[in-house]
Amino acid sequence: MAVRLTGMAYLSRALTPRMPREASLEPPALMHATQVPRPFHTKGSVYEDKYDGWRMVAVKEAGRVRLVSRNGRDHTKRFTEIVQALTKLKPKTFTVDGEIAVFDGHLISRFEWIRHLNHGDLATPPLFMVFDLLHLDATDYRPQPLTVRRKVLEKLLSRQTLILPARRLRRNGLAAWAQVLTRGWEGYVAKDPTSPYVGGRTLKWLKVKQAKYREEERGFYKP
């Protein structure tokens, strides 16, 4: 994954902490992975980086973009640079699903950096890592298999720097897990490439996470 590294000044313009909460909106029914305890390999599955970020849906209607969290909070004004990049995409209408993440110099996503800026060696501004396409113009892509949705998504996001397709890992699930451990990532999501996008918890997406992953740094540590 190509990431354009920038400094603290760039992020400070893109992300303002402690902004007022916006009104709740009705997000589309999201597809959620089921967590399993151990890494595995299933023939035909694809494996994606599990980001330590903030789940977000981007909806563009008549040229206007909204960023909505999984609980329906509008964060459009918080991530203005991402919204501007989404607005410049050619289609007038689309819905995409992904995570907003901030990466350090080793390309490790850091959840705690999204809310707090006092971390010193910031590497990237907030990036929108998109892993699925729900709608594009007049077409509802949710009934289509993931292979089709991914192909259209990659075309939509070609030559972007702040909005990127989710990073695909090695084709073998155990090799992908070794990649996760070596790079210090949170985990992976294994996906059935033939599956449609269906709202709710699913066995077509299975996630594996490192136990107690960076609890202290992320603020979840309890002594």
Number of C-alpha atoms within 10 A of each C-alpha: 9 9 16 11 14 13 13 17 10 16 20 12 13 17 21 16 11 9 10 9 11 14 9 13 14 12 18 15 11 16 17 17 18 16 15 12 11 11 20 15 16 13 9 14 18 23 26 21 22 21 25 22 22 17 18 26 28 25 24 23 15 10 15 14 22 20 25 23 23 17 12 17 17 21 22 18 18 20 20 16 20 24 24 14 15 25 19 12 16 9 15 15 19 23 21 18 23 23 22 25 23 26 23 16 13 10 17 17 24 20 20 17 20 20 11 12 16 9 10 8 11 21 21 22 30 24 22 29 24 24 21 23 27 23 17 19 13 8 10 13 19 18 12 15 15 22 15 15 21 18 11 15 20 17 10 18 16 12 10 14 14 21 20 22 20 20 16 17 19 15 17 17 23 15 15 24 25 14 17 20 13 9 12 16 23 21 23 26 24 29 20 19 18 14 15 19 22 15 12 11 14 14 14 20 20 21 22 20 19 17 10 10 16 17 11 11 12 13 10 12 11 6 4
